[in-house]
Amino acid sequence: MPQISYLELYQAINYVKNNDLDPFDRGEDKGEFLFCFEQGEAGETGEEGLRLIEAGFELFDAETHPEIELPQGIYFFRQERKRLSKNEIIRLSAEIEIHAQHTGFKLANKLYLRYLFEDGKQVTQFFRPCFSGNSKKEL
């Protein structure tokens, strides 16, 4: 099973906004998609704890279209070499909350899911912004 790791994203990744996309019904899409959720309070990791804020898809000419972005910053990160179900995403969110508690980090209230098609397989990347326990300043 892949481990939760720290990831420093040095440059934002931009996507064309399309809030009609459904993060849990991607089927066999071979494109690249980003979904941004607002995560509820600690311990609120069920369906009620995830609220979709924005969605988008990759487009190389994103400068001429409305954008959403995966911002530059520090994240708890995990990648799975498959498309995760809604229940698996909720479970992983809870695992990251426990990991943050054990490492002394705090979590921002956003969660990003990035779906890719890589090496002939679907991939889910899970990004949860984090910051040191003694300040809200991201690392």
Secondary structure, DSSP 8 states (H G I E B T S, - for coil): ----EEEEE-S-EEEEE-TT--TT--TT--S-EEEEEEE-STT--SGGGEEEEEEEE--TTGGGS-EEEE-SEEEEEEEESS---HHHHHHHHHHHHHHHHHHTEEE-SEEEEEEEEETTEEEEEEEEEEEETT-SSB-
